[in-house]
Amino acid sequence: MTHTLHSLNLGSEQDVVSARQRARSVAEVLGFDHHDQIRLATATSEIARNAFRYARGGTVSFEVDPETGVLKVVVTDKGGGIPHLKQVMAGSYKSSTGMGMGIVGTKRLMDEFSIESGPSGTCVRFGKLLPTQSRPVDAATLQRVATLMARRHPATPLDELQVQNRELMKTLDELQERKEELGRINAELQDTNRGVVALYAELDERADYLRRASELKSSFLSNMSHEFRTPLNSMLALTRMLLDRMDGELTSEQEQQLRFIQQSAKELSEMVNDLLDLAKVEAGRLDVKPKTFEVAELFGALRGMLKPLLADNSINLVFEPADSLPPLFTDEQKVSQVLRNFMSNAIKFTPRGEVRVAASRRGELIEFSVTDTGIGISESDQRIIFEEFAQVENSMQRRVKGTGLGLPLSRKLAELLGGIVEVESTIGVGSCFRLIIPSTFPGAVPAVDLPMPELDPKRKLILIVEDNPETAFVYSRYLANAGFQTYSIPALEDARKILSKVTPAAVILDVLLRSETSWDFLRELKSDVHSLPVLVMSVVADERRVYGLGADAFLTKPFVPEQMIGEIIRLTSVSGRTRILMIDDNEVSRYLLRENIAEGQYEIFEARSGREGLRLADEIKPSLIFLDYYMPDLNGIEVLRDLRNSPDLARTPVIVHSTKTFDELELQFFRDHSVSIFSKQALTHPDSAARLRELMDTLAAHAGIENNANA
């Protein structure tokens, strides 16, 4: 229910002043603070002045609604209404007298606002929520307001101006205090910001230091692991030779000592391998190579690998059937590595009983478990076994040595596969280690089939088996410019699929593909089934082994493009192919010339100087020679004289390929020696390849060369 506190008519300017004064008084009685009193008084004054100025009068009523808790002011008039009301409310209209600004300002100051305007008059309602600490609006409160309004004498404009001045001075004082307080807060914030910036800088410095330290540690572990492998492998090989009595018999004491050395070398080799894998994981260089495999087949392979560890019949190794499980698509080698570690630990620390290996399905997850009846691990020790180099102290641990790296590595490999490692163990009862991983490696989808390359029957296919995409791309570009088509494959499994469908002219093979080697694949390629020409390109400088397994050519990385192209041309060449020799010290010029004549039709050789060109020409007896004029040792005319003085090369067609503009004497010299000219500038023309081919065909016909390029 709404209660009317006070009302007055607007008949003069004095009444507008009274409306402002009474709005402030009502607000004061109802408990509004100083600022809200001024807001209510100002809003009432603005709307009342509009009613008096434009409608020549009106009424102001003060009402309170105890239920909604709002003090309302209602100003009505009987004028002609407010034109352009929508524009006024939107704040986009302003008359010459400023009409509309008071309305918009009132709406902004108040909690509630509404306006109705038409030809018969205007009614403006606005209000403000009562203070939360004000007393309930009851009959006593209403009586107090009525008594106060009755005692108030109408204020003159001068009186009201003085009140407004005092309010303004008070407001200015409060603003000054707030400004000073804001200044102090800003100063404190600046000090805090400087401290935070300094802290962040220190944290960044620490983080950078830790990152560099981690990188150095990983680099050190990786480099040292590689360095350790060579002497360790030598130690193992030498002890095997001695134990096999290759240099004579051994005493029982000598044999025992050698076995100690051999066992120590094996343990150190295991530690080195684990360190290298840890370093790769921490450095983010250990890649996951997912493929599809059956759990049953994995268990079969593990059974064969772990059988030698069963030294006696006191331990029974049991693999539970896994035929009902679906195929997995993840890194089989890493899953096998984790399970081998679990199983070898279980066998080591189980004096008698059994080690049981099982796998089960958990929705989209696969859980592998290795359960033993061994000595068990205490709850306190379970927290440290996954720390690097941690060892559980007990009598059996002292008898069975370990590296302390297997379980930490297993946990990191599990995380790499998107899974976790868990352990449950009871002293004297046994332990159960679990590997829980997604059945499909996260972010990977099993490959359904490899797309077949679109083969051009006029160009020979070179299969590139290389896991580094940048390197494979460089190979492909050079070979494409030499007239070949290429197909790059990063994994051996995919390479085998491609070879089952197409037969390339040759294969470029890297023998180290991430974590797998391709020695067996090289042996397959050179078997009776494929018998494909193979060019091995690798950082591994094991030339004897490469050729021992049947490779046709071998180049070390980093490679020389001309050597690679030359070897591929040699491996894929047919008898009678036209040989072209380029004698030019400028690599770019040789590249552009190759690009214009390349169709896989010619066997191209390159020389970087005049002397090298003469030597190579005498060795290969080319059918055509491209000769540059300006070279650092011998110029084109000197090389040409030597060629024409050679009985085997005197009639070989020569094309001078140069940027030089020759004079009449030089041109006559070339005509006398049956030399053609094809300027390097001509290669910039759109039809350069066709013009060059036409010149080469003409020379071949005159020289009686059988051009079997299309054979």
C-alpha positions in Angstrom: 0.0 0.0 0.0 1.4 3.4 -1.0 1.3 6.3 1.5 1.3 9.9 0.4 3.8 11.8 2.6 3.3 15.4 1.2 2.2 17.2 -1.9 2.3 20.8 -3.2 1.1 22.8 -6.2 3.5 24.4 -8.6 2.1 28.0 -9.1 5.4 30.0 -9.0 9.1 29.8 -9.0 8.9 29.9 -5.2 7.0 26.6 -5.3 9.8 25.0 -7.3 12.3 26.0 -4.6 9.9 24.6 -2.0 9.6 21.3 -3.8 13.4 21.0 -3.8 13.6 21.8 -0.1 10.9 19.4 0.9 12.3 16.6 -1.1 15.5 17.0 0.9 13.6 17.1 4.2 11.6 13.9 3.4 14.7 12.1 2.4 16.4 13.2 5.6 13.5 11.9 7.8 13.5 8.6 6.0 17.2 8.1 6.7 18.9 8.8 3.3 22.5 9.8 3.5 23.7 13.3 2.5 24.5 12.4 -1.2 21.1 10.7 -1.8 19.3 13.7 -0.2 21.0 15.9 -2.7 20.2 13.5 -5.6 16.5 13.5 -4.7 16.3 17.2 -4.2 18.1 17.9 -7.5 15.9 15.5 -9.5 12.7 16.9 -7.9 13.8 20.5 -8.7 14.6 19.7 -12.3 11.3 17.9 -13.1 9.3 20.5 -11.1 11.0 23.4 -13.0 10.2 21.7 -16.3 6.5 21.4 -15.3 6.3 25.0 -14.3 8.2 26.4 -17.3 6.6 24.4 -20.1 3.1 23.6 -18.6 2.6 26.7 -16.5 2.0 24.7 -13.3 1.5 21.2 -11.9 1.7 19.2 -8.6 4.5 17.4 -6.8 3.7 14.5 -4.6 6.0 12.5 -2.3 4.9 8.8 -1.7 6.4 5.8 0.0 5.6 2.1 -0.6 6.7 0.1 2.5 6.3 -3.2 0.5 8.8 -2.3 -2.3 10.8 0.0 0.0 10.9 2.9 -2.5 10.5 6.7 -1.9 8.6 7.9 -5.0 8.2 11.5 -6.4 5.4 12.1 -8.8 5.3 15.3 -10.8 2.2 15.9 -13.0 1.1 18.8 -15.3 -1.7 19.5 -17.8 0.4 21.0 -20.5 0.6 20.0 -24.1 3.0 17.1 -23.6 6.7 16.6 -24.6 7.4 16.3 -28.3 10.2 14.1 -29.5 10.0 12.1 -26.3 11.8 9.1 -27.7 14.8 11.2 -28.8 14.7 12.9 -25.4 14.9 9.6 -23.5 17.6 8.4 -25.9 19.7 11.5 -25.0 19.9 12.6 -28.6 17.6 15.6 -28.4 18.3 19.0 -26.9 16.1 22.1 -27.4 17.4 25.6 -27.3 16.3 25.9 -23.7 18.0 22.7 -22.7 14.7 20.7 -22.4 15.4 17.0 -22.0 18.7 17.2 -20.1 16.9 17.3 -16.8 14.8 14.3 -17.7 17.8 12.2 -18.7 19.8 13.4 -15.7 16.9 12.4 -13.3 16.7 8.9 -14.9 20.4 8.5 -14.3 20.3 9.5 -10.7 17.3 7.5 -9.6 16.7 3.7 -9.1 13.2 3.9 -10.7 12.0 6.1 -13.5 8.9 6.3 -15.8 7.3 9.0 -17.9 4.0 9.3 -19.6 3.3 12.3 -21.9 0.5 13.3 -24.2 -1.7 16.2 -25.4 -3.5 16.3 -22.1 -0.4 16.5 -19.9 2.7 14.7 -18.6 3.3 12.5 -15.5 6.9 11.8 -14.4 7.4 9.1 -11.7 10.8 8.5 -10.2 12.1 7.1 -6.9 15.0 5.7 -4.9 15.3 2.6 -2.7 15.0 3.3 1.0 18.3 2.8 2.9 18.7 -0.6 4.4 19.4 0.9 7.9 16.2 3.1 7.9 13.4 2.3 10.3 10.2 0.7 9.1 7.7 3.2 7.5 4.9 3.1 10.0 2.2 5.5 11.2 4.8 7.2 13.5 7.1 7.9 10.7 4.3 9.3 8.5 3.3 11.5 11.4 6.8 12.8 11.8 7.0 13.7 8.1 3.6 15.5 8.2 4.7 17.5 11.4 8.0 18.4 9.8 6.3 19.6 6.6 3.8 21.7 8.6 6.5 23.5 10.5 8.7 24.2 7.5 8.3 27.8 6.3 8.6 28.3 2.6 12.2 28.9 1.7 13.2 31.9 -0.4 15.4 31.3 -3.5 18.2 33.0 -1.6 17.8 30.6 1.3 17.8 27.7 -1.0 20.9 29.0 -2.8 22.8 29.2 0.4 21.8 25.7 1.3 23.0 24.5 -2.1 26.2 26.4 -1.7 26.8 24.6 1.7 26.0 21.3 0.0 28.4 22.1 -2.8 31.2 23.0 -0.4 30.6 19.8 1.6 30.6 17.8 -1.6 33.9 19.5 -2.8 35.5 18.7 0.6 34.5 15.1 0.3 35.8 15.0 -3.3 39.1 16.4 -2.2 39.4 13.8 0.6 38.6 11.1 -1.9 41.1 12.5 -4.3 43.8 12.4 -1.6 42.8 8.9 -0.6 43.0 7.8 -4.3 46.4 9.4 -4.5 47.6 7.3 -1.5 46.1 4.2 -3.0 47.7 4.8 -6.4 51.1 5.3 -4.7 50.6 2.0 -2.8 49.5 0.3 -6.0 52.6 1.6 -7.9 54.8 0.3 -5.1 53.0 -3.0 -5.2 53.2 -3.1 -9.0 57.0 -2.5 -8.9 57.3 -5.3 -6.4 55.2 -7.7 -8.5 57.1 -6.8 -11.7 60.4 -7.4 -9.8 59.0 -10.7 -8.6 57.9 -11.8 -12.0 61.3 -10.9 -13.4 62.9 -13.0 -10.8 60.5 -15.8 -11.4 61.2 -15.6 -15.2 64.9 -15.6 -14.5 64.5 -18.7 -12.3 62.3 -20.4 -14.8 64.8 -19.7 -17.6 67.6 -21.0 -15.4 65.7 -24.2 -14.6 64.8 -24.7 -18.2 68.4 -24.3 -19.3 69.5 -26.6 -16.5 67.0 -29.2 -17.6 68.1 -28.9 -21.2 71.7 -29.2 -20.2 70.9 -32.3 -18.0 69.0 -33.9 -20.8 71.7 -33.1 -23.4 74.4 -34.4 -21.0 72.5 -37.6 -20.4 71.8 -38.1 -24.0 75.4 -37.4 -25.1 77.0 -39.4 -22.4 74.6 -42.3 -22.9 75.7 -42.5 -26.6 79.4 -42.2 -25.5 79.0 -45.0 -23.0 77.4 -47.4 -25.4 80.5 -47.9 -27.6 82.9 -49.1 -24.8 80.1 -51.1 -23.1 79.3 -52.9 -26.4 83.1 -53.6 -26.8 83.3 -55.0 -23.3 80.4 -57.3 -23.8 81.7 -58.5 -27.2 85.2 -59.1 -25.7 83.9 -61.0 -22.7 81.8 -63.1 -25.0 84.8 -63.9 -27.1 86.8 -64.9 -24.1 84.0 -67.0 -22.6 83.6 -68.8 -25.9 87.3 -69.8 -25.6 88.3 -68.1 -28.9 91.8 -67.5 -27.4 92.2 -70.7 -25.4 90.9 -72.3 -22.3 90.1 -70.4 -19.1 90.5 -71.5 -15.5 87.4 -71.6 -13.4 88.5 -68.5 -11.5 89.1 -66.6 -14.8 85.6 -67.7 -16.1 84.0 -66.5 -12.9 85.7 -63.1 -13.1 84.7 -62.7 -16.7 81.1 -63.5 -15.9 81.2 -60.8 -13.2 82.6 -58.3 -15.7 79.9 -59.4 -18.3 77.1 -59.1 -15.8 78.3 -55.6 -14.6 78.6 -54.5 -18.2 75.0 -55.7 -18.9 73.7 -53.8 -15.9 75.5 -50.7 -16.9 74.2 -51.0 -20.4 70.7 -51.3 -19.1 71.2 -48.2 -17.0 72.6 -46.3 -20.0 69.6 -47.3 -22.2 67.2 -46.2 -19.5 69.0 -42.9 -19.0 68.9 -42.3 -22.7 65.1 -43.0 -22.8 64.6 -40.8 -19.8 66.5 -38.0 -21.4 64.5 -38.3 -24.6 61.2 -38.2 -22.7 62.1 -35.2 -20.6 63.5 -33.4 -23.7 60.3 -34.2 -25.7 62.2 -36.1 -28.3 60.8 -39.5 -27.7 58.0 -39.9 -30.3 55.0 -42.2 -30.1 54.6 -44.4 -33.1 51.1 -45.9 -32.8 50.1 -48.9 -34.8 47.5 -51.6 -34.6 48.4 -54.8 -32.7 46.7 -57.7 -30.8 47.3 -58.1 -27.1 47.6 -61.9 -27.5 50.4 -61.4 -30.0 52.1 -59.0 -27.5 51.9 -61.5 -24.7 53.3 -64.2 -27.0 56.4 -62.0 -27.7 56.8 -61.2 -24.0 56.6 -64.9 -23.1 59.6 -65.6 -25.4 61.6 -62.6 -24.2 61.2 -63.3 -20.5 61.7 -67.0 -20.6 65.5 -66.8 -20.1 64.9 -64.9 -16.8 63.2 -68.0 -15.3 66.4 -69.5 -13.9 64.6 -72.4 -12.2 61.2 -74.0 -11.9 60.3 -72.3 -8.6 58.6 -69.4 -10.4 55.7 -70.0 -12.8 55.1 -67.3 -15.4 51.4 -67.2 -16.4 49.8 -65.2 -19.2 46.1 -65.0 -19.0 44.2 -65.4 -22.3 43.6 -62.1 -24.1 41.9 -63.3 -27.3 38.7 -61.5 -26.4 40.3 -58.0 -26.2 39.9 -55.7 -29.3 43.0 -54.6 -31.2 44.9 -51.7 -29.7 46.2 -48.7 -31.6 49.2 -47.3 -29.7 52.9 -47.7 -29.4 53.5 -51.4 -29.0 57.2 -51.1 -28.4 56.6 -48.7 -25.4 53.8 -50.9 -24.0 56.1 -53.9 -24.2 59.0 -51.9 -22.6 56.8 -51.1 -19.5 55.5 -54.6 -19.2 59.0 -56.1 -19.5 60.1 -53.9 -16.7 57.2 -54.9 -14.5 57.8 -58.6 -15.3 61.5 -58.6 -14.8 61.1 -56.8 -11.4 58.5 -59.4 -10.4 60.7 -62.3 -11.4 63.7 -60.8 -9.6 61.8 -60.3 -6.3 59.7 -63.4 -6.3 61.7 -66.3 -4.7 58.9 -68.8 -5.4 55.3 -68.9 -6.6 54.1 -67.2 -9.7 54.1 -64.1 -11.8 50.7 -63.5 -13.6 50.3 -61.2 -16.5 46.7 -60.2 -17.5 44.9 -57.6 -19.5 41.3 -56.4 -19.3 39.1 -53.7 -20.8 37.8 -50.7 -18.9 35.5 -48.9 -21.3 37.9 -47.1 -23.7 40.9 -48.0 -21.5 43.0 -51.1 -21.4 44.4 -52.3 -18.0 47.6 -54.4 -18.1 48.5 -56.0 -14.7 51.6 -57.9 -13.5 50.9 -59.7 -10.2 53.5 -61.6 -8.2 53.7 -63.6 -5.0 57.0 -62.0 -4.0 58.4 -60.1 -1.1 56.1 -57.1 -1.5 56.7 -53.4 -0.9 55.8 -51.4 2.2 53.4 -48.5 1.8 56.1 -46.0 2.7 58.5 -47.5 0.0 55.7 -47.4 -2.6 56.0 -43.6 -2.7 59.8 -43.7 -3.6 60.1 -46.5 -6.1 59.0 -44.3 -8.9 61.8 -41.8 -8.1 65.0 -42.0 -10.2 67.7 -44.2 -8.7 65.6 -45.0 -5.7 66.2 -48.5 -4.2 64.2 -50.3 -1.5 66.5 -51.5 1.2 66.1 -55.2 2.0 68.1 -58.4 2.0 66.9 -59.4 -1.5 67.5 -56.0 -2.9 71.1 -56.3 -1.9 71.3 -59.7 -3.7 69.5 -58.6 -6.8 70.8 -55.3 -8.1 68.9 -52.9 -10.3 69.4 -49.5 -11.9 66.6 -47.7 -10.1 65.5 -46.2 -13.4 63.1 -48.8 -14.7 60.0 -47.8 -12.8 60.5 -44.0 -13.2 60.9 -44.6 -17.0 57.8 -46.8 -17.0 55.7 -44.1 -15.4 57.0 -41.5 -17.9 56.3 -43.8 -20.9 52.8 -44.5 -19.5 52.1 -40.7 -19.3 53.5 -40.3 -22.9 50.9 -42.9 -24.0 48.1 -41.0 -22.2 47.9 -43.4 -19.3 49.0 -44.0 -15.7 50.9 -46.6 -13.6 49.5 -47.9 -10.3 50.8 -50.2 -7.7 49.3 -52.3 -4.9 51.6 -54.3 -2.6 51.6 -56.0 0.8 54.8 -57.2 2.6 55.2 -60.9 2.4 52.1 -61.3 0.1 53.1 -59.8 -3.3 52.7 -56.9 -5.6 50.5 -55.9 -8.5 51.7 -53.2 -11.0 49.2 -51.9 -13.4 49.6 -50.0 -16.7 46.3 -48.3 -17.7 46.3 -46.7 -21.2 43.7 -45.7 -23.8 43.0 -48.4 -26.3 43.6 -45.8 -29.0 46.5 -43.3 -28.6 45.0 -39.8 -27.9 44.9 -37.7 -31.0 45.7 -40.6 -33.4 43.4 -42.5 -35.6 44.3 -45.9 -37.0 45.2 -45.6 -40.7 42.7 -47.3 -42.9 44.9 -47.4 -46.0 47.6 -45.3 -47.6 46.7 -43.2 -50.6 48.4 -44.5 -53.7 50.6 -42.0 -55.6 49.5 -40.8 -58.9 52.0 -42.3 -61.2 53.3 -40.6 -64.3 54.4 -43.4 -66.8 57.0 -41.2 -68.3 58.8 -40.5 -65.0 60.5 -43.1 -62.7 59.2 -43.5 -59.2 61.7 -43.2 -56.3 60.4 -44.4 -52.9 61.9 -42.3 -50.0 61.9 -44.0 -46.6 62.8 -41.2 -44.3 61.2 -40.1 -41.0 62.3 -36.5 -41.1 59.8 -34.6 -43.2 62.2 -31.7 -44.0 64.8 -34.1 -45.2 62.3 -36.1 -47.3 61.0 -32.8 -48.8 64.6 -31.8 -49.8 65.2 -35.2 -51.4 61.9 -34.9 -53.3 62.6 -31.4 -54.7 66.0 -32.3 -56.0 64.8 -35.5 -57.6 61.8 -33.8 -59.1 64.1 -31.3 -60.7 66.1 -34.2 -62.1 63.0 -35.7 -63.8 61.9 -38.2 -61.2 58.7 -38.6 -59.2 58.9 -39.4 -55.6 56.8 -40.8 -52.7 57.9 -40.3 -49.1 57.1 -42.7 -46.3 58.2 -42.2 -42.6 57.7 -45.8 -41.4 58.7 -49.2 -42.5 55.2 -50.7 -42.1 53.8 -48.1 -44.5 56.7 -48.7 -46.9 55.9 -52.4 -47.0 52.3 -51.5 -47.9 53.3 -49.3 -50.7 55.8 -51.9 -52.1 53.0 -54.5 -52.1 51.1 -52.3 -54.6 53.8 -50.6 -56.8 57.4 -51.3 -57.7 59.6 -48.2 -57.7 62.7 -47.7 -59.8 64.8 -47.3 -56.7 64.6 -46.7 -52.9 66.3 -44.1 -50.8 66.6 -45.5 -47.3 67.5 -44.1 -43.9 68.7 -46.9 -41.6 67.7 -45.1 -38.4 64.0 -44.2 -38.4 63.2 -42.7 -34.9 63.4 -45.7 -32.5 63.4 -48.4 -35.2 66.2 -49.5 -37.5 65.8 -50.6 -41.1 68.5 -53.2 -41.4 66.0 -56.0 -41.8 64.0 -54.0 -44.3 67.2 -53.4 -46.3 67.7 -57.2 -46.4 64.1 -57.6 -47.6 64.6 -55.1 -50.4 67.6 -57.0 -51.7 65.8 -60.4 -51.5 64.6 -62.3 -54.5 61.1 -60.9 -54.1 62.0 -57.2 -54.6 65.6 -57.0 -55.7 65.2 -53.2 -55.9 68.1 -50.7 -56.3 68.7 -49.2 -52.8 70.6 -46.0 -52.0 71.2 -45.8 -48.2 71.6 -42.2 -46.8 72.2 -42.0 -43.1 74.2 -40.4 -40.3 75.4 -43.9 -39.4 78.8 -44.3 -41.1 78.6 -48.1 -41.1 79.5 -48.6 -44.8 80.7 -52.2 -44.3 77.3 -53.2 -42.9 75.4 -51.2 -45.4 77.1 -52.9 -48.4 77.1 -56.2 -46.6 73.3 -56.3 -46.5 73.2 -55.6 -50.2 72.8 -51.8 -50.6 73.8 -50.6 -54.1 75.0 -47.2 -52.9 75.7 -45.3 -49.7 76.0 -41.6 -48.9 76.4 -40.0 -45.4 74.4 -37.1 -44.2 74.7 -34.1 -44.7 74.5 -35.0 -48.4 75.6 -33.4 -51.6 72.6 -33.1 -53.9 74.6 -33.8 -57.1 76.0 -37.0 -55.5 72.5 -38.2 -54.6 71.1 -37.4 -58.0 74.1 -39.0 -59.7 73.7 -42.2 -57.7 69.9 -42.4 -58.4 70.5 -41.8 -62.1 73.1 -44.5 -62.1 70.9 -47.0 -60.2 67.9 -46.4 -62.5 69.7 -45.9 -65.8 69.2 -48.1 -68.8 71.9 -49.0 -71.4 72.5 -46.4 -74.1 71.2 -43.5 -72.1 72.6 -40.2 -73.3 75.3 -38.8 -70.9 75.5 -35.0 -70.5 78.3 -33.3 -68.8 77.9 -29.7 -67.4 81.2 -27.8 -66.8 80.3 -24.7 -64.9 81.5 -23.3 -61.6 78.2 -21.7 -60.8 75.8 -24.0 -58.9 72.7 -21.9 -59.7 73.5 -22.1 -63.4 73.8 -25.9 -63.2 70.6 -26.1 -61.3 68.7 -24.0 -63.9 70.1 -26.0 -66.7 69.1 -29.3 -65.0 65.6 -28.0 -64.5 65.2 -27.2 -68.2 66.5 -30.5 -69.6 65.3 -32.9 -66.9 62.9 -35.6 -67.9 64.7 -38.6 -66.4 66.0 -39.1 -70.0 69.6 -38.2 -69.5 72.5 -39.3 -67.3 73.7 -35.9 -66.1 77.2 -35.3 -64.6 78.5 -32.0 -63.2 81.9 -30.5 -62.9 82.7 -27.3 -60.9 85.9 -26.3 -62.8 87.5 -26.6 -66.2 90.1 -29.1 -65.0 87.5 -31.3 -63.2 85.4 -31.1 -66.4 88.3 -32.4 -68.6 89.0 -35.2 -66.2 85.3 -36.2 -66.0 84.9 -36.0 -69.8 87.8 -38.3 -70.3 86.4 -40.7 -67.7 82.7 -40.9 -68.8 82.9 -40.0 -72.5 79.8 -37.9 -72.5 77.5 -37.5 -75.6 77.0 -33.8 -75.0 78.9 -31.1 -73.1 77.6 -27.8 -71.7 80.5 -25.5 -71.2 80.7 -22.2 -69.3 83.1 -19.5 -70.5 84.2 -17.8 -67.3 85.7 -20.2 -64.8 88.4 -19.7 -62.1 91.1 -22.0 -63.5 90.6 -22.6 -67.2 88.2 -20.6 -69.3 85.9 -22.1 -71.9 88.2 -21.6 -74.9 91.1 -23.4 -73.1 88.8 -26.3 -72.1 87.5 -26.5 -75.7 91.0 -26.7 -77.1 91.9 -29.6 -74.8 88.7 -31.4 -75.7 89.3 -31.0 -79.4 92.9 -32.3 -79.0 91.6 -35.5 -77.4 90.9 -38.3 -79.9 88.0 -39.6 -77.9 86.3 -36.2 -77.4 87.2 -34.3 -80.6 83.8 -34.9 -82.2 81.7 -34.6 -79.0 79.0 -31.9 -79.4 79.7 -28.8 -77.2 77.2 -26.1 -76.3 78.8 -23.0 -74.8 76.4 -21.9 -72.1 77.5 -18.4 -70.8 76.4 -14.9 -70.1 79.2 -13.4 -72.2 78.5 -11.5 -75.4 81.0 -12.9 -77.9 82.7 -10.9 -80.6 83.1 -12.0 -84.2 86.5 -13.6 -83.7 85.2 -15.7 -80.8 82.1 -16.7 -82.8 84.3 -17.7 -85.7 86.5 -19.8 -83.4 83.4 -21.6 -82.1 82.1 -22.2 -85.7 85.5 -23.7 -86.6 85.3 -26.1 -83.7 81.6 -27.1 -84.4 80.4 -25.4 -81.1 76.9 -24.2 -80.6 75.9 -21.3 -78.3 73.0 -21.2 -75.9 73.2 -18.1 -73.7 72.2 -18.3 -70.0 69.9 -15.4 -70.6 67.8 -17.6 -72.9 66.7 -19.7 -69.9 64.6 -16.8 -68.8 62.3 -17.2 -71.8 59.0 -19.1 -71.4 59.9 -21.5 -74.2 63.5 -22.0 -73.0 63.1 -25.7 -72.3 61.6 -26.3 -75.8 64.4 -24.3 -77.5 67.1 -26.1 -75.6 65.6 -29.5 -76.4 65.4 -28.6 -80.1 69.1 -27.7 -80.1 70.1 -30.8 -78.3 68.1 -33.0 -80.7 69.7 -31.3 -83.6 73.2 -31.8 -82.3 72.4 -35.4 -81.4 71.2 -36.1 -85.0 74.3 -34.5 -86.5 76.6 -36.4 -84.2 74.7 -39.7 -84.9 73.7 -40.1 -81.3 70.8 -42.4 -80.7 68.6 -40.5 -78.3 66.7 -43.2 -76.5 65.3 -40.9 -73.9 61.8 -42.1 -74.5 62.7 -45.8 -74.3 
